[in-house]
């Protein structure tokens, strides 16, 4: 289970976009090389309207026009922090095991400082 998921609001803590917030569009996990150890690099996130790059694209018939396209580039997951929905500040996230309505054990994300639950039970 990941500490940062799709549709979470995050704040950038390092790099050229420091201090800006945005919604996570996608989480990119590091590939494993078969030895249960991550290959080069780490997990990344793509955050809405942050870390924009320009791509020069070639026309593909009637499907796509040629030109310069701005799109979001990945940011290392270590350079972002989750924003608390209640306080609006960057928080650390932990996990807690709770029992749902059916009696099954479920692992949910909680804020370290306040104990606030981030996931529904």
Secondary structure, DSSP 8 states (H G I E B T S, - for coil): --SS-TT-EEEE-SSTTTT-EEEEEEEE---B-SSSSB-SS--EEEETT-SEEEEEE---TTS---EEEEEE--EEGGGEEEE-TTT-SEE-EEEEEEE-TTS-EEEEEEETTT--B-S--
